[in-house]
């Protein structure tokens, strides 16, 4: 099944489809970037939490919210606001 028309449990590619005019190459590139960002986000969140660095935590969660919105991951939206 084509990535554009595939149904996922936790993500909604509607925004990416609209933004890219259903360009599957672009969508796959964005998914790849998102996947690369996840470990970095996790590491930065963990380090900031251990240091009680609230400012850095706020910056990271802001970046994460943007990435989640692009990928259509609404599951965590309430948790991060």
C-alpha positions in Angstrom: 0.0 0.0 0.0 1.2 3.5 -0.8 2.5 5.5 2.2 0.1 8.3 1.2 -3.0 6.3 1.6 -1.9 4.0 4.5 -3.8 4.2 7.8 -1.7 4.4 10.9 -2.7 4.0 14.6 -0.9 7.0 16.1 0.0 9.3 13.2 -2.2 11.2 10.7 -0.4 12.1 7.5 -3.1 14.5 6.4 -1.1 17.6 7.0 2.0 16.2 5.3 -0.1 15.1 2.4 -1.6 18.5 2.0 1.6 20.3 2.5 3.5 18.2 0.0 0.7 17.9 -2.6 0.8 14.1 -1.9 4.5 13.8 -2.8 5.4 10.5 -1.3 9.2 11.1 -1.6 8.9 14.3 0.4 6.7 12.5 3.0 9.2 9.7 3.4 12.0 12.2 3.8 10.1 14.0 6.5 9.4 10.7 8.3 13.1 9.9 8.1 14.0 13.3 9.7 11.4 12.8 12.4 12.8 9.3 13.2 16.3 10.8 13.5 15.1 13.5 15.8 13.4 11.2 18.3 16.6 9.8 20.1 18.0 13.4 20.3 14.8 14.6 21.8 14.8 11.8 24.3 18.4 12.4 25.3 17.9 16.1 25.7 14.8 15.7 27.7 16.5 13.2 30.0 19.5 15.4 30.6 17.5 18.5 31.2 15.2 16.7 33.6 18.2 15.4 35.6 19.6 18.9 35.8 16.2 20.4 36.6 16.8 22.8 33.7 13.2 24.0 33.2 14.2 26.5 30.5 15.8 23.8 28.3 12.8 21.5 29.0 10.4 24.1 27.7 12.6 24.7 24.6 12.7 20.9 23.8 9.0 20.3 24.4 8.3 23.2 22.0 10.4 21.6 19.3 8.8 18.2 20.0 5.3 19.7 19.7 6.2 21.1 16.3 7.5 17.7 15.1 4.5 15.9 16.5 2.1 18.3 14.8 3.8 17.8 11.4 3.6 14.1 11.8 0.0 14.3 13.0 0.7 12.7 16.3 -2.1 14.1 18.5 -1.7 11.4 21.2 0.9 13.5 23.1 -0.6 16.9 22.4 -2.4 17.3 25.7 0.6 16.0 27.7 3.0 18.6 26.2 0.8 21.6 26.7 
